[in-house]
Amino acid sequence: LHPNLLEQGAMAEKQAQLQQYLEQSNNEIMQLNNQLALLQAQQEQARAKVHQWVSGETVALQHARGRGVGDCQEAPLAL
């Protein structure tokens, strides 16, 4: 075979390998992005539960101390 034909064949093979690598990489990135979105949603749910629990505990402590809900200012919760 002519050297140019060999080079063209090798080039086509490398391009096919590159295309396959890019597709695999894109699929992996999409899977990781989906996993990240799921973890972020779980984190937000956990934060909401903690906030709800802390708010409930604050109200319970205020009532246990004989104070009304409006008698005490609640410090903001930084999560």
C-alpha positions as a Python dict, from the first residue, in 0.01 Angstrom:
ca = {
    (1, 'L'): (0, 0, 0),
    (2, 'H'): (96, 356, -56),
    (3, 'P'): (238, 537, 255),
    (4, 'N'): (-34, 803, 233),
    (5, 'L'): (-304, 535, 246),
    (6, 'L'): (-140, 385, 555),
    (7, 'E'): (-126, 726, 720),
    (8, 'Q'): (-489, 795, 631),
    (9, 'G'): (-593, 459, 776),
    (10, 'A'): (-399, 525, 1096),
    (11, 'M'): (-548, 874, 1114),
    (12, 'A'): (-902, 739, 1071),
    (13, 'E'): (-839, 482, 1344),
    (14, 'K'): (-708, 749, 1582),
    (15, 'Q'): (-1010, 969, 1506),
    (16, 'A'): (-1243, 677, 1581),
    (17, 'Q'): (-1060, 612, 1909),
    (18, 'L'): (-1083, 979, 1999),
    (19, 'Q'): (-1454, 987, 1920),
    (20, 'Q'): (-1513, 682, 2139),
    (21, 'Y'): (-1311, 837, 2422),
    (22, 'L'): (-1509, 1161, 2397),
    (23, 'E'): (-1841, 975, 2407),
    (24, 'Q'): (-1732, 772, 2709),
    (25, 'S'): (-1606, 1085, 2884),
    (26, 'N'): (-1930, 1273, 2814),
    (27, 'N'): (-2135, 981, 2947),
    (28, 'E'): (-1926, 967, 3262),
    (29, 'I'): (-1961, 1343, 3313),
    (30, 'M'): (-2339, 1321, 3271),
    (31, 'Q'): (-2356, 1036, 3524),
    (32, 'L'): (-2146, 1234, 3772),
    (33, 'N'): (-2362, 1544, 3720),
    (34, 'N'): (-2674, 1337, 3786),
    (35, 'Q'): (-2515, 1195, 4100),
    (36, 'L'): (-2417, 1545, 4212),
    (37, 'A'): (-2772, 1673, 4158),
    (38, 'L'): (-2909, 1384, 4364),
    (39, 'L'): (-2662, 1449, 4646),
    (40, 'Q'): (-2743, 1821, 4643),
    (41, 'A'): (-3114, 1742, 4670),
    (42, 'Q'): (-3046, 1506, 4962),
    (43, 'Q'): (-2834, 1772, 5130),
    (44, 'E'): (-3111, 2028, 5093),
    (45, 'Q'): (-3364, 1784, 5241),
    (46, 'A'): (-3131, 1719, 5533),
    (47, 'R'): (-3085, 2094, 5591),
    (48, 'A'): (-3460, 2144, 5588),
    (49, 'K'): (-3506, 1863, 5842),
    (50, 'V'): (-3235, 2008, 6067),
    (51, 'H'): (-3389, 2353, 6045),
    (52, 'Q'): (-3732, 2210, 6125),
    (53, 'W'): (-3592, 2012, 6418),
    (54, 'V'): (-3396, 2310, 6557),
    (55, 'S'): (-3700, 2535, 6523),
    (56, 'G'): (-3913, 2279, 6705),
    (57, 'E'): (-3654, 2239, 6980),
    (58, 'T'): (-3635, 2617, 7024),
    (59, 'V'): (-4012, 2641, 7066),
    (60, 'A'): (-4011, 2346, 7307),
    (61, 'L'): (-3733, 2504, 7516),
    (62, 'Q'): (-3913, 2837, 7523),
    (63, 'H'): (-4231, 2672, 7646),
    (64, 'A'): (-4035, 2467, 7900),
    (65, 'R'): (-3886, 2788, 8037),
    (66, 'G'): (-4227, 2946, 8057),
    (67, 'R'): (-4178, 3186, 7770),
    (68, 'G'): (-4402, 3236, 7476),
    (69, 'V'): (-4281, 3192, 7125),
    (70, 'G'): (-4265, 3567, 7070),
    (71, 'D'): (-4073, 3640, 7391),
    (72, 'C'): (-3738, 3520, 7263),
    (73, 'Q'): (-3551, 3608, 6949),
    (74, 'E'): (-3413, 3312, 6767),
    (75, 'A'): (-3059, 3337, 6630),
    (76, 'P'): (-3033, 3248, 6263),
    (77, 'L'): (-2906, 2900, 6196),
    (78, 'A'): (-2605, 2885, 5967),
    (79, 'L'): (-2585, 2546, 5797),
}
